[in-house]
């Protein structure tokens, strides 16, 4: 990647500003790495690499969620910086090739966490005013408080992203030079970045998995292995597994809907009387 232009920096600022707000407002889905990283990749001139980084980083973040006031490493800045490092280091557009970039991006993701915490701390002092506006039915006052929070959060993310863009580009060039003489360092970062994908998915499973779902997990794992081992189906393994999962979901939904409907009908018939009433 060559010298960063003012236009590129402004576009990165705009993307980070919008995504920073979106994580708590708007659609609350645009900020995900699978969306953010391709946009940053396109701005930096490598859309394909942005897609690969977005997919890989999404696996890291898939199980991360805020619990109370605790904020996980931020997906927005982490995804942006992973893309910046991947483009700066001219990495191969493969999931294995961008592992080091994801490892390098984690410290920047923590800065995003700090930005969210700082914004919440600043706005906590405004809650008394928001309560007063609510008591007085002051819609305009509540709106302005929300706009203030969005402006602060979006600006912090925009500034951090632009700072990371310039710093990450320079650091990327340095790392590229070091990778030739200190290849073991890059290999370690690559291994760490690759492992984080599995950690993210494990966190999601810990939250969502129930005992009755383990059979489906094992069945899906077996199906994925069988499909990937066959040359004719290897390229469509994920799609085939998804179709089977959708079929099972539709069947399960249909069965439970019929059970509930039959139970409701039986209760209605019971209320109308039965043989015990002499009818």
Backbone as CSV, one residue per row, in Angstrom:
resi,resn,N_x,N_y,N_z,CA_x,CA_y,CA_z,C_x,C_y,C_z
1,UNK,0.841,-1.187,0.000,0.000,0.000,0.000,0.872,1.232,0.000
2,UNK,0.535,2.195,-0.855,1.331,3.405,-0.954,0.998,4.415,0.126
3,UNK,1.323,5.661,-0.137,1.070,6.733,0.809,-0.430,6.946,0.986
4,UNK,-0.846,7.141,2.238,-2.261,7.390,2.525,-2.636,8.794,2.075
5,UNK,-3.706,8.913,1.299,-4.163,10.215,0.830,-5.176,10.801,1.811
6,UNK,-5.403,12.112,1.681,-6.382,12.794,2.530,-7.772,12.219,2.304
7,UNK,-8.099,11.907,1.051,-9.414,11.344,0.736,-9.606,10.004,1.443
8,UNK,-8.589,9.163,1.415,-8.674,7.869,2.090,-8.863,8.061,3.595
9,UNK,-8.102,8.988,4.176,-8.222,9.237,5.613,-9.622,9.737,5.968
10,UNK,-10.172,10.631,5.148,-11.519,11.156,5.395,-12.568,10.048,5.279
11,UNK,-12.407,9.195,4.276,-13.361,8.097,4.113,-13.291,7.121,5.283
12,UNK,-12.085,6.826,5.756,-11.936,5.957,6.922,-12.593,6.600,8.142
13,UNK,-12.408,7.922,8.295,-13.035,8.641,9.409,-14.555,8.516,9.333
14,UNK,-15.120,8.713,8.147,-16.573,8.637,7.973,-17.090,7.235,8.297
15,UNK,-16.404,6.217,7.783,-16.820,4.834,8.051,-16.769,4.547,9.546
16,UNK,-15.654,4.918,10.199,-15.513,4.662,11.637,-16.538,5.465,12.434
17,UNK,-16.829,6.692,12.012,-17.818,7.538,12.691,-19.196,6.871,12.654
18,UNK,-19.589,6.422,11.467,-20.912,5.798,11.312,-20.979,4.477,12.070
19,UNK,-19.933,3.661,11.955,-19.937,2.361,12.616,-19.896,2.514,14.138
20,UNK,-19.185,3.537,14.616,-19.126,3.781,16.051,-20.507,4.067,16.628
21,UNK,-21.307,4.806,15.874,-22.677,5.091,16.303,-23.554,3.859,16.134
22,UNK,-23.336,3.124,15.049,-24.209,1.995,14.715,-24.163,0.881,15.750
23,UNK,-23.061,0.751,16.479,-22.975,-0.357,17.430,-23.991,-0.243,18.562
24,UNK,-24.539,0.968,18.774,-25.576,1.141,19.788,-26.855,1.768,19.221
25,UNK,-26.809,2.208,17.983,-27.961,2.862,17.352,-28.070,2.362,15.914
26,UNK,-28.853,3.038,15.088,-29.059,2.660,13.688,-29.531,1.207,13.593
27,UNK,-28.878,0.426,12.739,-29.264,-0.971,12.533,-28.609,-1.917,13.537
28,UNK,-27.542,-1.465,14.191,-26.775,-2.266,15.149,-26.226,-3.552,14.527
29,UNK,-25.942,-3.498,13.239,-25.350,-4.655,12.557,-24.322,-4.218,11.514
30,UNK,-24.372,-2.974,11.084,-23.406,-2.490,10.092,-21.985,-2.503,10.636
31,UNK,-21.841,-2.330,11.949,-20.503,-2.217,12.542,-19.750,-3.535,12.583
32,UNK,-20.415,-4.634,12.278,-19.753,-5.935,12.338,-18.604,-5.993,11.322
33,UNK,-17.508,-6.720,11.663,-16.340,-6.780,10.774,-16.664,-7.240,9.355
34,UNK,-17.667,-8.111,9.208,-18.009,-8.628,7.885,-18.499,-7.518,6.964
35,UNK,-18.932,-6.392,7.553,-19.357,-5.225,6.768,-18.256,-4.168,6.736
36,UNK,-17.680,-3.885,7.892,-16.692,-2.803,8.012,-15.409,-3.093,7.234
37,UNK,-14.875,-4.293,7.387,-13.574,-4.608,6.779,-13.578,-4.513,5.250
38,UNK,-14.607,-5.032,4.536,-14.613,-4.839,3.086,-14.657,-3.372,2.677
39,UNK,-15.368,-2.546,3.446,-15.402,-1.108,3.133,-14.012,-0.489,3.274
40,UNK,-13.329,-0.827,4.366,-11.976,-0.297,4.576,-11.032,-0.846,3.508
41,UNK,-11.185,-2.117,3.175,-10.355,-2.693,2.117,-10.554,-1.995,0.794
42,UNK,-11.807,-1.662,0.467,-12.083,-0.938,-0.781,-11.456,0.446,-0.757
43,UNK,-11.521,1.126,0.391,-10.921,2.458,0.513,-9.406,2.393,0.322
44,UNK,-8.794,1.338,0.846,-7.336,1.190,0.749,-6.891,0.511,-0.539
45,UNK,-7.854,0.135,-1.379,-7.512,-0.402,-2.687,-7.392,-1.904,-2.773
46,UNK,-7.910,-2.627,-1.760,-7.837,-4.090,-1.802,-9.127,-4.656,-1.202
47,UNK,-10.185,-4.622,-1.990,-11.502,-5.057,-1.531,-11.515,-6.547,-1.189
48,UNK,-10.848,-7.356,-2.007,-10.832,-8.805,-1.783,-10.209,-9.145,-0.434
49,UNK,-9.095,-8.506,-0.121,-8.442,-8.755,1.158,-9.327,-8.292,2.313
50,UNK,-10.058,-7.202,2.103,-10.979,-6.715,3.126,-12.072,-7.721,3.433
51,UNK,-12.580,-8.396,2.411,-13.608,-9.419,2.612,-13.064,-10.579,3.440
52,UNK,-11.848,-11.023,3.105,-11.243,-12.155,3.821,-10.990,-11.787,5.278
53,UNK,-10.433,-10.593,5.514,-10.177,-10.151,6.889,-11.495,-10.029,7.657
54,UNK,-12.522,-9.487,6.999,-13.813,-9.336,7.652,-14.406,-10.668,8.079
55,UNK,-14.332,-11.657,7.204,-14.854,-12.969,7.557,-14.078,-13.614,8.695
56,UNK,-12.741,-13.486,8.641,-11.905,-14.094,9.689,-12.081,-13.371,11.021
57,UNK,-12.148,-12.035,10.988,-12.280,-11.281,12.238,-13.674,-11.435,12.834
58,UNK,-14.666,-11.684,11.975,-16.021,-11.904,12.471,-16.075,-13.132,13.373
59,UNK,-15.293,-14.147,13.044,-15.249,-15.348,13.878,-14.676,-15.048,15.261
60,UNK,-13.748,-14.090,15.327,-13.192,-13.706,16.629,-14.263,-13.019,17.472
61,UNK,-15.058,-12.176,16.843,-16.027,-11.355,17.555,-17.380,-12.030,17.729
62,UNK,-17.565,-13.194,17.137,-18.898,-13.790,17.094,-19.463,-14.093,18.482
63,UNK,-18.579,-14.355,19.435,-19.056,-14.644,20.784,-18.876,-13.496,21.756
64,UNK,-18.365,-12.375,21.279,-18.099,-11.234,22.171,-19.358,-10.398,22.324
65,UNK,-19.691,-10.089,23.551,-20.864,-9.260,23.800,-20.659,-8.506,25.111
66,UNK,-21.183,-7.271,25.177,-21.056,-6.511,26.426,-21.972,-7.087,27.497
67,UNK,-21.461,-7.219,28.699,-22.251,-7.693,29.828,-22.220,-6.613,30.898
68,UNK,-23.356,-5.962,31.109,-23.398,-4.844,32.039,-22.530,-3.705,31.537
69,UNK,-21.639,-3.219,32.376,-20.749,-2.135,31.969,-19.454,-2.624,31.358
70,UNK,-19.232,-3.939,31.342,-17.989,-4.490,30.794,-18.080,-4.547,29.277
71,UNK,-17.066,-4.022,28.619,-17.028,-3.982,27.163,-15.931,-4.910,26.632
72,UNK,-16.247,-5.776,25.657,-15.214,-6.622,25.048,-14.350,-5.790,24.109
73,UNK,-13.186,-6.297,23.691,-12.387,-5.585,22.680,-13.255,-5.240,21.478
74,UNK,-13.150,-3.991,21.048,-14.109,-3.462,20.087,-13.933,-4.035,18.685
75,UNK,-15.050,-4.441,18.085,-15.024,-5.063,16.763,-14.693,-4.060,15.667
76,UNK,-15.052,-2.797,15.868,-14.880,-1.805,14.802,-13.410,-1.486,14.593
77,UNK,-12.750,-0.994,15.645,-11.334,-0.632,15.503,-10.475,-1.863,15.255
78,UNK,-10.834,-2.988,15.874,-10.085,-4.213,15.621,-10.162,-4.619,14.160
79,UNK,-11.369,-4.566,13.582,-11.540,-4.924,12.175,-10.840,-3.955,11.241
80,UNK,-10.961,-2.656,11.546,-10.305,-1.638,10.710,-8.793,-1.846,10.705
81,UNK,-8.218,-2.024,11.900,-6.769,-2.149,11.979,-6.283,-3.482,11.423
82,UNK,-7.071,-4.534,11.564,-6.683,-5.805,10.948,-6.604,-5.656,9.434
83,UNK,-7.552,-4.913,8.863,-7.525,-4.675,7.415,-6.341,-3.804,7.025
84,UNK,-6.076,-2.771,7.832,-4.936,-1.887,7.550,-3.633,-2.674,7.559
85,UNK,-3.436,-3.517,8.570,-2.212,-4.311,8.652,-2.126,-5.314,7.503
86,UNK,-3.243,-5.932,7.176,-3.230,-6.922,6.099,-2.847,-6.285,4.767
87,UNK,-3.390,-5.086,4.506,-3.074,-4.385,3.260,-1.635,-3.869,3.294
88,UNK,-1.213,-3.334,4.446,0.150,-2.800,4.564,1.201,-3.887,4.363
89,UNK,0.919,-5.070,4.918,1.869,-6.176,4.808,1.692,-6.970,3.524
90,UNK,0.712,-6.556,2.704,0.452,-7.220,1.420,0.256,-8.726,1.614
91,UNK,-0.629,-9.077,2.548,-0.845,-10.479,2.886,-1.681,-11.179,1.827
92,UNK,-1.574,-12.495,1.817,-2.361,-13.306,0.896,-3.826,-13.255,1.309
93,UNK,-4.754,-13.147,0.352,-6.184,-13.086,0.685,-6.761,-14.454,1.046
94,UNK,-6.241,-15.040,2.108,-6.749,-16.313,2.613,-6.914,-16.179,4.124
95,UNK,-7.766,-17.040,4.687,-8.006,-16.980,6.128,-6.727,-17.237,6.914
96,UNK,-5.880,-18.137,6.418,-4.617,-18.419,7.108,-3.606,-17.301,6.908
97,UNK,-3.700,-16.595,5.777,-2.709,-15.577,5.469,-2.857,-14.296,6.258
98,UNK,-4.021,-14.064,6.868,-4.254,-12.797,7.569,-4.210,-12.967,9.084
99,UNK,-3.736,-14.119,9.556,-3.701,-14.373,10.992,-2.863,-13.365,11.750
100,UNK,-1.689,-13.005,11.228,-0.816,-12.054,11.911,-1.467,-10.690,12.014
101,UNK,-2.194,-10.274,10.978,-2.874,-8.975,11.003,-3.909,-8.917,12.120
102,UNK,-4.622,-10.015,12.335,-5.627,-10.040,13.398,-4.972,-10.004,14.771
103,UNK,-3.829,-10.676,14.906,-3.108,-10.619,16.168,-2.612,-9.218,16.485
104,UNK,-2.132,-8.515,15.472,-1.644,-7.148,15.665,-2.776,-6.164,15.973
105,UNK,-3.996,-6.482,15.531,-5.107,-5.541,15.662,-5.735,-5.537,17.049
106,UNK,-5.520,-6.584,17.838,-6.184,-6.696,19.132,-5.897,-5.509,20.065
107,UNK,-4.627,-5.036,20.194,-4.409,-3.861,21.062,-5.223,-2.641,20.634
108,UNK,-5.422,-2.459,19.335,-6.228,-1.340,18.856,-7.702,-1.561,19.194
109,UNK,-8.139,-2.818,19.192,-9.514,-3.117,19.581,-9.763,-2.732,21.033
110,UNK,-8.732,-2.849,21.864,-8.861,-2.451,23.265,-9.048,-0.938,23.372
111,UNK,-8.389,-0.156,22.486,-8.598,1.293,22.482,-10.058,1.624,22.176
112,UNK,-10.666,0.849,21.300,-12.084,1.041,21.013,-12.933,0.775,22.238
113,UNK,-12.550,-0.225,23.008,-13.232,-0.518,24.268,-13.131,0.686,25.211
114,UNK,-11.951,1.299,25.282,-11.770,2.467,26.135,-12.624,3.648,25.666
115,UNK,-12.755,3.794,24.337,-13.561,4.886,23.792,-15.022,4.740,24.195
116,UNK,-15.532,3.507,24.157,-16.925,3.264,24.568,-17.095,3.554,26.053
117,UNK,-16.169,3.054,26.868,-16.248,3.268,28.316,-16.167,4.750,28.653
118,UNK,-15.282,5.487,27.966,-15.139,6.931,28.200,-16.433,7.664,27.844
119,UNK,-17.036,7.291,26.721,-18.285,7.937,26.312,-19.391,7.671,27.325
120,UNK,-19.495,6.422,27.778,-20.521,6.090,28.777,-20.291,6.865,30.076
121,UNK,-19.020,7.036,30.448,-18.699,7.770,31.673,-19.106,9.235,31.540
122,UNK,-18.808,9.821,30.392,-19.185,11.224,30.157,-20.697,11.398,30.185
123,UNK,-21.401,10.488,29.524,-22.854,10.618,29.400,-23.598,10.247,30.677
124,UNK,-22.930,9.537,31.592,-23.609,9.182,32.843,-24.012,10.431,33.621
125,UNK,-23.224,11.500,33.473,-23.573,12.757,34.138,-24.774,13.454,33.525
126,UNK,-25.182,13.011,32.339,-26.322,13.625,31.650,-27.636,12.915,31.945
127,UNK,-27.575,11.796,32.679,-28.785,11.016,32.890,-29.807,11.738,33.753
128,UNK,-29.323,12.525,34.732,-30.256,13.302,35.558,-31.018,14.306,34.696
129,UNK,-30.318,14.927,33.765,-30.978,15.865,32.857,-31.963,15.142,31.945
130,UNK,-31.589,13.923,31.503,-32.491,13.144,30.658,-33.762,12.781,31.417
131,UNK,-33.631,12.416,32.699,-34.810,12.106,33.522,-35.709,13.329,33.657
132,UNK,-35.079,14.480,33.832,-35.856,15.716,33.960,-36.594,16.031,32.665
133,UNK,-35.926,15.808,31.534,-36.573,16.029,30.233,-37.751,15.077,30.052
134,UNK,-37.584,13.841,30.527,-38.667,12.865,30.410,-39.866,13.270,31.264
135,UNK,-39.599,13.761,32.464,-40.685,14.212,33.346,-41.464,15.365,32.738
136,UNK,-40.744,16.234,32.010,-41.382,17.410,31.404,-41.838,17.157,29.967
137,UNK,-41.736,15.887,29.532,-42.100,15.531,28.151,-41.339,16.379,27.140
138,UNK,-40.056,16.623,27.459,-39.206,17.432,26.582,-38.524,16.515,25.561
139,UNK,-39.216,16.256,24.465,-38.691,15.349,23.438,-37.419,15.914,22.819
140,UNK,-37.402,17.211,22.591,-36.234,17.839,21.979,-34.995,17.696,22.862
141,UNK,-35.163,17.839,24.172,-34.038,17.712,25.087,-33.462,16.302,25.086
142,UNK,-34.335,15.285,25.112,-33.878,13.902,25.075,-33.175,13.611,23.746
143,UNK,-33.737,14.153,22.662,-33.122,13.956,21.342,-31.724,14.541,21.304
144,UNK,-31.565,15.752,21.857,-30.253,16.407,21.836,-29.229,15.639,22.671
145,UNK,-29.671,15.056,23.788,-28.761,14.249,24.608,-28.281,13.037,23.818
146,UNK,-29.197,12.386,23.112,-28.820,11.236,22.288,-27.884,11.637,21.155
147,UNK,-28.158,12.773,20.522,-27.284,13.248,19.444,-25.893,13.587,19.973
148,UNK,-25.838,14.123,21.199,-24.542,14.446,21.799,-23.717,13.188,22.020
149,UNK,-24.377,12.152,22.554,-23.675,10.876,22.771,-23.171,10.293,21.462
150,UNK,-24.014,10.346,20.425,-23.605,9.819,19.124,-22.420,10.596,18.567
151,UNK,-22.453,11.921,18.709,-21.369,12.752,18.177,-20.051,12.457,18.877
152,UNK,-20.104,12.313,20.210,-18.879,12.035,20.969,-18.310,10.675,20.576
153,UNK,-19.178,9.667,20.572,-18.713,8.310,20.271,-18.195,8.203,18.841
154,UNK,-18.938,8.759,17.874,-18.508,8.693,16.484,-17.194,9.418,16.243
155,UNK,-17.030,10.582,16.881,-15.789,11.345,16.707,-14.595,10.609,17.298
156,UNK,-14.773,10.029,18.481,-13.678,9.264,19.087,-13.248,8.110,18.192
157,UNK,-14.223,7.398,17.651,-13.888,6.264,16.781,-13.245,6.739,15.483
158,UNK,-13.737,7.856,14.934,-13.147,8.381,13.705,-11.700,8.785,13.902
159,UNK,-11.419,9.490,15.008,-10.050,9.938,15.280,-9.119,8.748,15.539
160,UNK,-9.598,7.778,16.320,-8.767,6.606,16.593,-8.493,5.811,15.322
161,UNK,-9.487,5.724,14.451,-9.309,4.971,13.206,-8.298,5.652,12.289
162,UNK,-8.392,6.985,12.181,-7.450,7.709,11.318,-6.038,7.648,11.902
163,UNK,-5.936,7.806,13.229,-4.633,7.681,13.862,-4.051,6.293,13.666
164,UNK,-4.905,5.276,13.817,-4.453,3.913,13.585,-4.087,3.669,12.135
165,UNK,-4.799,4.342,11.220,-4.513,4.180,9.787,-3.090,4.622,9.466
166,UNK,-2.716,5.818,9.915,-1.368,6.320,9.647,-0.316,5.537,10.432
167,UNK,-0.604,5.301,11.713,0.356,4.563,12.533,0.500,3.117,12.094
168,UNK,-0.637,2.497,11.739,-0.607,1.107,11.303,0.122,0.933,9.986
169,UNK,-0.020,1.922,9.095,0.683,1.849,7.810,2.188,1.902,8.009
170,UNK,2.641,2.828,8.863,4.071,2.926,9.150,4.575,1.677,9.866
171,UNK,3.763,1.193,10.826,4.153,-0.002,11.559,4.168,-1.224,10.640
172,UNK,3.219,-1.229,9.705,3.176,-2.335,8.757,4.438,-2.421,7.923
173,UNK,4.925,-1.281,7.474,6.173,-1.265,6.699,7.343,-1.762,7.537
174,UNK,7.384,-1.337,8.816,8.454,-1.794,9.706,8.381,-3.298,9.930
175,UNK,7.139,-3.793,10.153,6.970,-5.221,10.373,7.339,-6.030,9.139
176,UNK,7.070,-5.455,7.972,7.415,-6.158,6.734,8.930,-6.349,6.643
177,UNK,9.672,-5.323,7.049,11.131,-5.432,7.025,11.639,-6.406,8.089
178,UNK,10.984,-6.372,9.273,11.418,-7.261,10.344,11.070,-8.712,10.064
179,UNK,10.019,-8.931,9.260,9.557,-10.301,9.031,10.609,-11.151,8.323
180,UNK,11.529,-10.505,7.631,12.554,-11.269,6.922,13.632,-11.774,7.880
181,UNK,13.977,-10.955,8.877,15.027,-11.351,9.807,14.473,-11.937,11.106
182,UNK,13.206,-11.636,11.430,12.569,-12.140,12.652,11.278,-12.865,12.271
183,UNK,11.398,-13.829,11.405,10.212,-14.520,10.896,9.437,-15.244,11.994
184,UNK,10.117,-15.641,13.056,9.446,-16.372,14.131,8.442,-15.489,14.858
185,UNK,8.710,-14.176,14.893,7.758,-13.256,15.531,6.451,-13.226,14.750
186,UNK,6.558,-13.084,13.433,5.374,-13.056,12.591,4.651,-14.402,12.627
187,UNK,5.418,-15.478,12.727,4.798,-16.798,12.813,3.990,-16.926,14.104
188,UNK,4.534,-16.366,15.194,3.800,-16.380,16.468,2.524,-15.557,16.411
189,UNK,2.613,-14.378,15.796,1.420,-13.545,15.642,0.385,-14.224,14.760
190,UNK,0.857,-14.886,13.730,-0.046,-15.599,12.831,-0.772,-16.730,13.576
191,UNK,-0.036,-17.454,14.409,-0.644,-18.542,15.181,-1.649,-17.989,16.189
192,UNK,-1.302,-16.871,16.832,-2.219,-16.262,17.810,-3.492,-15.785,17.133
193,UNK,-3.339,-15.139,15.980,-4.507,-14.665,15.250,-5.398,-15.800,14.793
194,UNK,-4.781,-16.907,14.358,-5.569,-18.057,13.941,-6.303,-18.703,15.103
195,UNK,-5.683,-18.737,16.274,-6.317,-19.358,17.442,-7.495,-18.546,17.942
196,UNK,-7.461,-17.222,17.778,-8.526,-16.373,18.309,-9.860,-16.631,17.632
197,UNK,-9.846,-17.100,16.388,-11.098,-17.430,15.715,-11.836,-18.528,16.468
198,UNK,-11.086,-19.526,16.907,-11.694,-20.645,17.620,-12.124,-20.229,19.021
199,UNK,-11.388,-19.309,19.626,-11.773,-18.801,20.943,-13.110,-18.060,20.845
200,UNK,-13.258,-17.226,19.802,-14.500,-16.490,19.619,-15.691,-17.411,19.448
201,UNK,-15.521,-18.453,18.654,-16.626,-19.395,18.434,-16.906,-20.194,19.699
202,UNK,-15.864,-20.515,20.469,-16.057,-21.257,21.717,-16.855,-20.429,22.727
203,UNK,-16.597,-19.121,22.766,-17.351,-18.250,23.668,-18.824,-18.245,23.286
204,UNK,-19.100,-18.187,21.980,-20.487,-18.215,21.507,-21.164,-19.529,21.902
205,UNK,-20.463,-20.635,21.728,-21.037,-21.940,22.079,-21.312,-22.033,23.575
206,UNK,-20.436,-21.486,24.387,-20.629,-21.533,25.833,-21.899,-20.800,26.232
207,UNK,-22.207,-19.715,25.530,-23.400,-18.935,25.842,-24.662,-19.610,25.321
208,UNK,-24.600,-20.163,24.114,-25.797,-20.620,23.419,-26.086,-22.109,23.541
209,UNK,-25.061,-22.947,23.713,-25.269,-24.391,23.636,-26.054,-24.904,24.834
210,UNK,-27.054,-25.749,24.554,-27.779,-26.475,25.583,-27.569,-27.965,25.331
211,UNK,-27.897,-28.781,26.309,-27.573,-30.211,26.226,-28.192,-30.889,25.011
212,UNK,-29.423,-30.495,24.654,-30.090,-31.172,23.542,-29.517,-30.786,22.180
213,UNK,-28.657,-29.768,22.129,-28.109,-29.317,20.852,-26.796,-30.005,20.476
214,UNK,-26.181,-30.731,21.391,-24.881,-31.328,21.108,-24.946,-32.338,19.973
215,UNK,-26.055,-33.049,19.876,-26.199,-34.014,18.791,-26.148,-33.357,17.426
216,UNK,-26.801,-32.200,17.289,-26.778,-31.473,16.019,-25.374,-30.957,15.710
217,UNK,-24.659,-30.516,16.747,-23.291,-30.037,16.542,-22.399,-31.156,16.005
218,UNK,-22.464,-32.306,16.625,-21.641,-33.433,16.197,-22.040,-33.908,14.797
219,UNK,-23.356,-33.917,14.523,-23.819,-34.313,13.195,-23.327,-33.331,12.134
220,UNK,-23.364,-32.050,12.439,-22.875,-31.042,11.500,-21.382,-31.147,11.275
221,UNK,-20.652,-31.437,12.352,-19.205,-31.612,12.236,-18.883,-32.791,11.321
222,UNK,-19.590,-33.914,11.523,-19.375,-35.097,10.686,-19.727,-34.810,9.227
223,UNK,-20.824,-34.086,9.006,-21.231,-33.778,7.644,-20.214,-32.875,6.953
224,UNK,-19.688,-31.903,7.703,-18.687,-31.003,7.129,-17.431,-31.761,6.712
225,UNK,-17.005,-32.707,7.542,-15.829,-33.510,7.197,-16.074,-34.360,5.955
226,UNK,-17.245,-34.973,5.887,-17.560,-35.825,4.739,-17.663,-35.008,3.451
227,UNK,-18.307,-33.841,3.518,-18.459,-33.004,2.320,-17.120,-32.458,1.850
228,UNK,-16.279,-32.022,2.803,-14.986,-31.452,2.431,-14.024,-32.503,1.888
229,UNK,-14.236,-33.765,2.261,-13.365,-34.835,1.775,-13.700,-35.254,0.349
230,UNK,-14.889,-34.882,-0.108,-15.329,-35.231,-1.463,-15.077,-34.050,-2.391
231,UNK,-14.317,-34.256,-3.463,-13.958,-33.156,-4.357,-15.185,-32.490,-4.973
232,UNK,-16.226,-33.254,-5.252,-17.404,-32.702,-5.912,-18.236,-31.823,-4.996
233,UNK,-18.088,-31.985,-3.671,-18.884,-31.189,-2.721,-18.028,-30.287,-1.836
234,UNK,-16.702,-30.380,-1.953,-15.826,-29.620,-1.053,-16.055,-28.116,-1.150
235,UNK,-16.266,-27.621,-2.364,-16.432,-26.185,-2.540,-17.729,-25.640,-1.999
236,UNK,-18.711,-26.514,-1.780,-20.031,-26.076,-1.295,-20.345,-26.641,0.088
237,UNK,-19.315,-26.965,0.856,-19.519,-27.592,2.167,-20.389,-26.733,3.077
238,UNK,-20.047,-25.442,3.199,-20.798,-24.563,4.092,-22.243,-24.407,3.640
239,UNK,-22.447,-24.289,2.325,-23.805,-24.123,1.801,-24.634,-25.372,2.070
240,UNK,-24.045,-26.556,1.845,-24.769,-27.803,2.079,-25.120,-27.975,3.560
241,UNK,-24.166,-27.674,4.427,-24.444,-27.759,5.871,-25.531,-26.766,6.277
242,UNK,-25.499,-25.577,5.677,-26.515,-24.572,5.987,-27.899,-25.041,5.554
243,UNK,-27.982,-25.666,4.372,-29.271,-26.167,3.886,-29.831,-27.246,4.822
244,UNK,-28.952,-28.141,5.269,-29.396,-29.182,6.197,-29.860,-28.554,7.512
245,UNK,-29.123,-27.564,7.999,-29.512,-26.878,9.225,-30.856,-26.176,9.087
246,UNK,-31.075,-25.531,7.927,-32.358,-24.862,7.681,-33.494,-25.880,7.641
247,UNK,-33.248,-27.034,6.987,-34.275,-28.079,6.909,-34.654,-28.574,8.296
248,UNK,-33.639,-28.801,9.159,-33.913,-29.261,10.527,-34.679,-28.198,11.303
249,UNK,-34.309,-26.927,11.113,-34.982,-25.834,11.826,-36.444,-25.730,11.413
250,UNK,-36.703,-25.826,10.107,-38.083,-25.742,9.614,-38.911,-26.911,10.164
251,UNK,-38.325,-28.104,10.133,-39.038,-29.284,10.650,-39.342,-29.125,12.142
252,UNK,-38.334,-28.678,12.914,-38.518,-28.501,14.350,-39.590,-27.454,14.635
253,UNK,-39.552,-26.357,13.892,-40.548,-25.294,14.082,-41.951,-25.795,13.759
254,UNK,-42.064,-26.541,12.660,-43.379,-27.059,12.255,-43.944,-28.016,13.300
255,UNK,-43.117,-28.937,13.795,-43.560,-29.902,14.792,-44.028,-29.204,16.069
256,UNK,-43.217,-28.240,16.557,-43.589,-27.542,17.791,-44.847,-26.706,17.600
257,UNK,-45.023,-26.121,16.412,-46.229,-25.348,16.139,-47.457,-26.238,16.165
258,UNK,-47.356,-27.436,15.568,-48.485,-28.369,15.569,-48.795,-28.854,16.982
259,UNK,-47.756,-29.113,17.765,-47.969,-29.567,19.145,-48.712,-28.507,19.953
260,UNK,-48.278,-27.241,19.807,-48.944,-26.159,20.537,-50.387,-25.992,20.076
261,UNK,-50.606,-26.105,18.750,-51.960,-25.964,18.225,-52.858,-27.080,18.738
262,UNK,-52.357,-28.325,18.739,-53.141,-29.458,19.221,-53.418,-29.357,20.714
263,UNK,-52.414,-28.866,21.450,-52.606,-28.702,22.897,-53.672,-27.652,23.177
264,UNK,-53.653,-26.558,22.399,-54.668,-25.522,22.567,-56.056,-26.020,22.229
265,UNK,-56.159,-26.833,21.160,-57.456,-27.393,20.771,-57.967,-28.359,21.829
266,UNK,-57.065,-29.157,22.381,-57.458,-30.114,23.421,-57.965,-29.396,24.663
267,UNK,-57.314,-28.305,25.027,-57.757,-27.537,26.190,-59.119,-26.924,25.948
268,UNK,-59.344,-26.451,24.710,-60.647,-25.875,24.375,-61.736,-26.924,24.461
269,UNK,-61.460,-28.125,23.949,-62.430,-29.215,24.026,-62.691,-29.607,25.474
270,UNK,-61.633,-29.561,26.288,-61.799,-29.888,27.716,-62.687,-28.892,28.423
271,UNK,-62.582,-27.618,28.040,-63.420,-26.595,28.654,-64.877,-26.734,28.251
272,UNK,-65.103,-27.319,27.049,-66.470,-27.496,26.567,-67.159,-28.699,27.220
273,UNK,-66.394,-29.545,27.881,-66.983,-30.723,28.507,-66.595,-31.972,27.794
274,UNK,-66.740,-33.110,28.426,-66.360,-34.380,27.829,-67.255,-35.486,28.309
275,UNK,-66.786,-36.716,28.218,-67.600,-37.873,28.591,-67.971,-37.845,30.075
276,UNK,-67.061,-37.277,30.886,-67.364,-37.267,32.300,-68.557,-36.387,32.658
277,UNK,-68.926,-35.492,31.732,-70.077,-34.637,31.966,-71.366,-35.282,31.455
278,UNK,-71.272,-36.464,30.919,-72.450,-37.169,30.462,-72.922,-36.742,29.078
279,UNK,-72.011,-36.103,28.319,-72.392,-35.651,26.990,-71.882,-36.641,25.955
